[in-house]
Amino acid sequence: MRRLASAGAVLLAAALVVPASAAGEARATAFSVKAPAEVRTAPGAPWKPLKMNAVLPGGASVRTRAGGSVSVVFDRRLGGLAHLTENTSVEFLKSPDHLHLRSGTLFLVMEEEGPAAEQGATSAGLTVLTPDVRVHMGSGGCGIEASPRGTEIKVYGGRADVRPEGAAKRQARSMNAVDEGFKFFSGPAGKAPENGFERLRAADYADWQRWIRTWYEKKDDFEADVHEKDVARRKAVQKEET
């Protein structure tokens, strides 16, 4: 069973994941919403309060205000997740597992499929575009912050692949692999390069640890509820057959 490790030690439980091909068409769904959080279904459409279980099609945008947050899942077993912290703006691109982070901070969690993980295989993963870079997370967990000063990626588990985006793409075509325990900063396109790697420090884990504990509690509750309903359904079927 795959676990994401945080500084010094918080281990995160993983669960079985149904890949998109087995779970039906992949789609982004609002699993957890804390107001204020708003959605608009297409560019130019009015902003409306975001509700739990809302499906987020390509072209939809979500934004949170101070104190708000949203967790978006990409499969029915909650194996792929993007969490918008407060004051964050995201657009969901044509493919549901591709996001454009305009500003703010995202946490990504992408878990490996149970049986396939033993063979070294992972699911397709999640891709996030910012004005500066394109970040792909195949499996593991990371935080991505986009601001006028550039984009910072902190990897808490697994590895994130980072490529230049926008104007910076014409200046450099190389990919940076950011491994667990490191962070990478990419300065804004068109300005003097400010790219650089650093090891994560204890303070870099604080927000991640606080959120990830809460997330896995919600996920455990969800899976327990699904299991209880499945047991009740099977008992009802057995009762009808006897």
HELIX and SHEET records of a PDB file:
HELIX    1   1 ALA A   20  ALA A   23  1                                   4    
HELIX    2   2 GLY A  114  ALA A  117  1                                   4    
HELIX    3   3 ALA A  168  GLN A  171  1                                   4    
HELIX    4   4 ALA A  202  TYR A  205  5                                   4    
HELIX    5   5 ALA A  206  GLU A  241  1                                  36    
SHEET    1   A 2 LEU A   4  ALA A   5  0                                        
SHEET    2   A 2 LEU A  11  LEU A  12 -1                                        
SHEET    1   B 9 LYS A  48  PRO A  49  0                                        
SHEET    2   B 9 ALA A  37  ARG A  40 -1                                        
SHEET    3   B 9 SER A  61  THR A  64 -1                                        
SHEET    4   B 9 SER A  89  PHE A  92 -1                                        
SHEET    5   B 9 HIS A  98  MET A 110 -1                                        
SHEET    6   B 9 GLY A  80  LEU A  84 -1                                        
SHEET    7   B 9 SER A  69  VAL A  73 -1                                        
SHEET    8   B 9 ALA A  28  LYS A  34 -1                                        
SHEET    9   B 9 VAL A  55  LEU A  56 -1                                        
SHEET    1   C 9 LYS A  48  PRO A  49  0                                        
SHEET    2   C 9 ALA A  37  ARG A  40 -1                                        
SHEET    3   C 9 SER A  61  THR A  64 -1                                        
SHEET    4   C 9 SER A  89  PHE A  92 -1                                        
SHEET    5   C 9 HIS A  98  MET A 110 -1                                        
SHEET    6   C 9 LEU A 126  LEU A 129  1                                        
SHEET    7   C 9 VAL A 133  SER A 147 -1                                        
SHEET    8   C 9 GLY A 150  PRO A 164 -1                                        
SHEET    9   C 9 ASN A 176  ASP A 179 -1                                        
SHEET    1   D10 LYS A  48  PRO A  49  0                                        
SHEET    2   D10 ALA A  37  ARG A  40 -1                                        
SHEET    3   D10 SER A  61  THR A  64 -1                                        
SHEET    4   D10 SER A  89  PHE A  92 -1                                        
SHEET    5   D10 HIS A  98  MET A 110 -1                                        
SHEET    6   D10 LEU A 126  LEU A 129  1                                        
SHEET    7   D10 VAL A 133  SER A 147 -1                                        
SHEET    8   D10 GLY A 150  PRO A 164 -1                                        
SHEET    9   D10 PHE A 182  SER A 186 -1                                        
SHEET   10   D10 GLY A 196  ARG A 199 -1                                        
END                                                                             
